[in-house]
Amino acid sequence: MYSQGRKDQWIGRIDSLEDRKSFRYHQVIKMENLLTPSGKTQISSYGLIGFESEEGVRRNNGRLGAKEGPNAIKKAVAKLPFPYDVDTNIYDFGNVACDSEQLEEAQVELGDFVSLILNKKSTPIILGGGHETLYGHYLGVRKSIGKQKKLGIINIDAHFDLRSYDEAPSSGTMFKQILDQDENANYLCLGIQKQGNTASLFETASKLGVTYILEETIHAEGLNQTKQVINNFIKECDVCLLTLCMDAVNSAYAPGVSAPSPFGLTPFEVRELVRLVTNNDKTISFDISEVNPSLDRDGQTAAVAAQLVSEAISAFHRRTKR
């Protein structure tokens, strides 16, 4: 299910061949095969790995096309400025693809690679795919940190994704899977929409002790209250991961998703949430999901996703300079 990254995806404008301050991501990206790792990754490094899957979306009766998201995001990231020093390394660790309907197997494989990246002292940046990407992300973090540490899972999303998985796991079940199986996992969801979740899902969230903030609360009250909730949540955890479903973003800015949100958060609000979480030393990884190029307009959603990826890398990087 694994394939090495492709250098021909990393193209863009060149302002200089010598002045690093003029470089863009495509000029500094390093290709690394996780099946035959070189062992040369360094502490100040960030590794992109894609999850080419839409099987969870299909099972959730969503609009297909998200499996093309990882490569679309990489192509959009390639064009962005890379304003870091020579000791900062960015890797393309390739993609894991979900073949046929083998979602569970693909999630396990993604988890193994996420754990490997963490153990190489590199920061994983996982590019979905449907939001089922998160479950593989979680498996890798849990494998790396062990079973006993309190893991905080912070999700920027319009939906709880707490549906039953009695028939089969999907892109709408991951957090219930985790909370049912992992007594040391806590869940915070930011941007929940009343129109996107049934009363039953709100009841499930309450029963499972989920902390959440509504999208309309963030709009009406700004981010001060949200910041305090995030900080309090992280204080109770040993380690955190951040996951972002692009359907949390207002569909005027992110039309290319399975479930577009006319009342979603603005990119400015999402950017600040990403900064708040990834700037905390306990946050060790980030994933972004549900970019669907087949539904996008002029690559708009992929461009927003790429800039949010860059924002996360910037926040992680600032921590190394403290």
DAMO-V440586 format. One record per residue. N is the residue number from 1. RES is the residue in three letters. PSI is psi in whole degrees, -180 to 180 (* if undefined). NEAR is the number of other C-alpha atoms within 8 Angstrom. D_FIRST is the distance of its C-alpha to the first C-alpha in Angstrom with 1 decimal. Layout:
n:res:psi:near:d_first
N:RES:PSI:NEAR:D_FIRST
N:RES:PSI:NEAR:D_FIRST
This chain:
n:res:psi:near:d_first
1:MET:-12:8:0.0
2:TYR:141:7:3.8
3:SER:144:8:6.8
4:GLN:153:11:10.3
5:GLY:156:11:12.8
6:ARG:121:8:15.3
7:LYS:-28:6:18.9
8:ASP:-7:5:20.3
9:GLN:-18:9:19.3
10:TRP:82:14:21.7
11:ILE:157:9:25.0
12:GLY:-175:8:28.3
13:ARG:145:6:31.9
14:ILE:116:7:33.4
15:ASP:-27:6:36.7
16:SER:148:8:37.1
17:LEU:-5:7:35.6
18:GLU:-37:4:37.5
19:ASP:105:7:38.3
20:ARG:-28:10:35.3
21:LYS:-13:7:36.9
22:SER:3:10:36.2
23:PHE:156:15:32.5
24:ARG:168:15:29.6
25:TYR:-40:13:26.0
26:HIS:-19:10:25.0
27:GLN:-15:7:27.6
28:VAL:-10:10:26.4
29:ILE:139:11:22.6
30:LYS:137:8:21.1
31:MET:130:12:17.7
32:GLU:127:12:16.1
33:ASN:116:11:13.2
34:LEU:-15:9:12.3
35:LEU:-26:4:11.4
36:THR:64:5:15.0
37:PRO:145:7:16.8
38:SER:-21:7:20.3
39:GLY:11:5:21.9
40:LYS:-1:4:23.9
41:THR:151:10:22.9
42:GLN:170:9:26.1
43:ILE:-45:6:27.4
44:SER:67:10:28.0
45:SER:155:13:24.5
46:TYR:130:12:22.0
47:GLY:121:13:18.2
48:LEU:130:13:16.4
49:ILE:130:13:12.7
50:GLY:154:13:11.4
51:PHE:97:16:9.8
52:GLU:83:15:9.4
53:SER:140:15:10.7
54:GLU:13:14:14.0
55:GLU:-38:11:13.8
56:GLY:-36:15:16.1
57:VAL:-42:17:18.4
58:ARG:-45:11:18.6
59:ARG:-25:11:19.6
60:ASN:8:9:22.0
61:ASN:33:6:23.6
62:GLY:176:9:22.9
63:ARG:131:8:22.8
64:LEU:160:10:19.5
65:GLY:-10:11:18.1
66:ALA:-19:17:16.6
67:LYS:-19:14:13.1
68:GLU:-3:12:14.9
69:GLY:-46:18:16.4
70:PRO:-46:15:14.5
71:ASN:-33:9:15.5
72:ALA:-40:10:18.9
73:ILE:-43:14:19.6
74:LYS:-44:11:18.7
75:LYS:-34:11:21.1
76:ALA:-38:11:23.7
77:VAL:-37:13:23.5
78:ALA:-32:13:24.0
79:LYS:-10:13:27.5
80:LEU:153:9:28.7
81:PRO:147:8:31.2
82:PHE:88:10:30.1
83:PRO:40:9:33.3
84:TYR:164:7:32.6
85:ASP:175:6:34.1
86:VAL:-20:6:32.8
87:ASP:-1:6:31.7
88:THR:126:8:29.1
89:ASN:139:13:25.6
90:ILE:129:11:22.7
91:TYR:144:12:19.2
92:ASP:109:12:16.2
93:PHE:12:13:13.4
94:GLY:-161:16:10.7
95:ASN:150:13:8.2
96:VAL:129:14:5.4
97:ALA:140:11:5.0
98:CYS:106:15:6.5
99:ASP:138:8:6.8
100:SER:-124:4:10.5
101:GLU:23:6:12.0
102:GLN:57:8:9.8
103:LEU:-48:11:10.7
104:GLU:-41:6:12.0
105:GLU:-40:8:9.1
106:ALA:-38:14:7.0
107:GLN:-40:14:10.3
108:VAL:-44:10:10.8
109:GLU:-43:11:7.9
110:LEU:-44:13:9.2
111:GLY:-42:15:12.6
112:ASP:-40:11:12.2
113:PHE:-37:10:11.6
114:VAL:-43:12:14.4
115:SER:-42:12:16.6
116:LEU:-43:10:16.0
117:ILE:-45:12:17.1
118:LEU:-41:12:20.0
119:ASN:-19:8:21.0
120:LYS:6:9:21.2
121:LYS:29:10:23.7
122:SER:153:14:21.9
123:THR:118:11:21.8
124:PRO:133:14:18.4
125:ILE:107:12:18.5
126:ILE:130:13:15.6
127:LEU:113:15:15.4
128:GLY:169:19:14.6
129:GLY:164:19:13.9
130:GLY:170:16:16.1
131:HIS:-5:14:18.0
132:GLU:-15:16:15.8
133:THR:-39:16:14.2
134:LEU:-37:10:17.2
135:TYR:-41:11:16.5
136:GLY:-40:14:13.4
137:HIS:-50:14:15.7
138:TYR:-47:10:18.5
139:LEU:-40:12:16.7
140:GLY:-42:15:16.2
141:VAL:-46:13:19.7
142:ARG:-41:10:21.2
143:LYS:-38:11:19.7
144:SER:-40:10:21.1
145:ILE:-13:7:24.5
146:GLY:169:7:25.2
147:LYS:-22:7:26.4
148:GLN:-21:5:29.9
149:LYS:143:10:29.7
150:LYS:115:11:30.5
151:LEU:123:13:27.6
152:GLY:124:15:28.5
153:ILE:114:12:26.0
154:ILE:123:12:27.5
155:ASN:124:12:26.3
156:ILE:111:13:27.7
157:ASP:150:14:27.5
158:ALA:-16:15:29.8
159:HIS:147:9:28.5
160:PHE:-34:12:28.5
161:ASP:50:10:25.3
162:LEU:27:13:27.1
163:ARG:162:8:27.0
164:SER:145:8:26.9
165:TYR:28:9:23.7
166:ASP:-41:5:25.7
167:GLU:-48:5:24.1
168:ALA:146:6:20.5
169:PRO:151:12:19.0
170:SER:-168:14:18.7
171:SER:-1:13:19.1
172:GLY:12:14:22.7
173:THR:-9:13:22.5
174:MET:-41:14:20.7
175:PHE:-31:11:23.9
176:LYS:-40:11:25.7
177:GLN:-47:10:23.0
178:ILE:-48:10:23.4
179:LEU:-31:12:27.2
180:ASP:-32:7:27.6
181:GLN:-18:6:25.6
182:ASP:103:7:26.5
183:GLU:-12:6:30.2
184:ASN:22:9:29.8
185:ALA:135:11:28.0
186:ASN:152:11:30.1
187:TYR:125:13:29.3
188:LEU:127:13:30.9
189:CYS:130:14:30.4
190:LEU:123:13:32.0
191:GLY:14:16:32.9
192:ILE:137:16:33.0
193:GLN:133:12:34.7
194:LYS:-36:7:37.2
195:GLN:-13:5:36.4
196:GLY:2:8:32.7
197:ASN:135:12:33.1
198:THR:165:8:35.2
199:ALA:-35:6:38.0
200:SER:-39:7:36.1
201:LEU:-37:11:33.2
202:PHE:-39:9:35.9
203:GLU:-41:8:37.3
204:THR:-43:9:34.0
205:ALA:-42:12:33.6
206:SER:-45:8:37.1
207:LYS:-34:7:36.7
208:LEU:2:7:33.6
209:GLY:30:7:35.4
210:VAL:134:11:33.3
211:THR:133:8:34.9
212:TYR:157:9:34.7
213:ILE:130:11:36.5
214:LEU:149:11:37.1
215:GLU:-42:14:36.4
216:GLU:-27:8:40.2
217:THR:-42:9:41.2
218:ILE:-43:12:39.4
219:HIS:-46:8:41.0
220:ALA:-35:6:44.4
221:GLU:0:8:44.7
222:GLY:-165:9:42.6
223:LEU:0:8:40.3
224:ASN:-49:7:42.9
225:GLN:-43:8:42.5
226:THR:-41:10:38.8
227:LYS:-41:9:38.8
228:GLN:-40:8:40.9
229:VAL:-44:8:38.6
230:ILE:-48:10:35.6
231:ASN:-42:8:37.5
232:ASN:-40:8:38.9
233:PHE:-48:10:35.4
234:ILE:-34:12:34.0
235:LYS:-31:7:37.1
236:GLU:-1:7:36.3
237:CYS:156:12:32.8
238:ASP:-38:11:31.8
239:VAL:148:12:28.5
240:CYS:152:14:27.2
241:LEU:154:14:24.1
242:LEU:132:15:24.4
243:THR:139:13:22.4
244:LEU:121:12:23.5
245:CYS:124:13:23.1
246:MET:-10:13:24.5
247:ASP:-2:16:26.5
248:ALA:-20:15:28.8
249:VAL:138:13:30.1
250:ASN:133:16:33.0
251:SER:-16:13:31.9
252:ALA:-28:6:34.4
253:TYR:-27:11:32.2
254:ALA:74:15:28.8
255:PRO:-23:13:29.0
256:GLY:65:16:25.3
257:VAL:166:15:24.0
258:SER:-40:13:23.5
259:ALA:84:7:26.7
260:PRO:149:11:29.1
261:SER:101:11:31.9
262:PRO:-24:7:35.3
263:PHE:29:7:36.6
264:GLY:175:14:33.7
265:LEU:154:12:34.2
266:THR:158:9:35.0
267:PRO:-30:10:32.7
268:PHE:-40:6:35.5
269:GLU:-44:9:35.4
270:VAL:-41:11:31.6
271:ARG:-43:10:31.9
272:GLU:-38:8:34.5
273:LEU:-44:8:32.6
274:VAL:-44:12:29.6
275:ARG:-45:11:32.1
276:LEU:-44:9:33.9
277:VAL:-46:10:30.9
278:THR:-17:14:29.1
279:ASN:-14:11:32.5
280:ASN:136:8:32.9
281:ASP:-21:7:32.2
282:LYS:-16:8:30.5
283:THR:122:12:27.6
284:ILE:-5:11:24.8
285:SER:165:10:21.9
286:PHE:137:13:21.4
287:ASP:155:14:19.0
288:ILE:133:14:19.8
289:SER:169:15:18.6
290:GLU:22:15:19.7
291:VAL:123:19:20.4
292:ASN:96:16:20.4
293:PRO:-29:14:21.4
294:SER:-18:6:22.5
295:LEU:2:9:25.2
296:ASP:162:14:26.1
297:ARG:112:8:29.4
298:ASP:33:4:29.4
299:GLY:20:8:26.4
300:GLN:-46:12:28.5
301:THR:-41:16:26.0
302:ALA:-36:15:23.5
303:ALA:-42:11:26.5
304:VAL:-45:11:27.6
305:ALA:-43:12:24.2
306:ALA:-41:12:24.1
307:GLN:-33:10:27.6
308:LEU:-36:10:26.7
309:VAL:-46:11:23.9
310:SER:-38:9:26.6
311:GLU:-42:11:29.0
312:ALA:-45:12:26.8
313:ILE:-41:9:26.4
314:SER:-43:8:30.1
315:ALA:-44:11:31.0
316:PHE:-41:10:28.8
317:HIS:-40:9:30.4
318:ARG:-33:9:33.9
319:ARG:-32:10:33.5
320:THR:-15:7:33.1
321:LYS:3:5:36.5
322:ARG:*:4:38.5
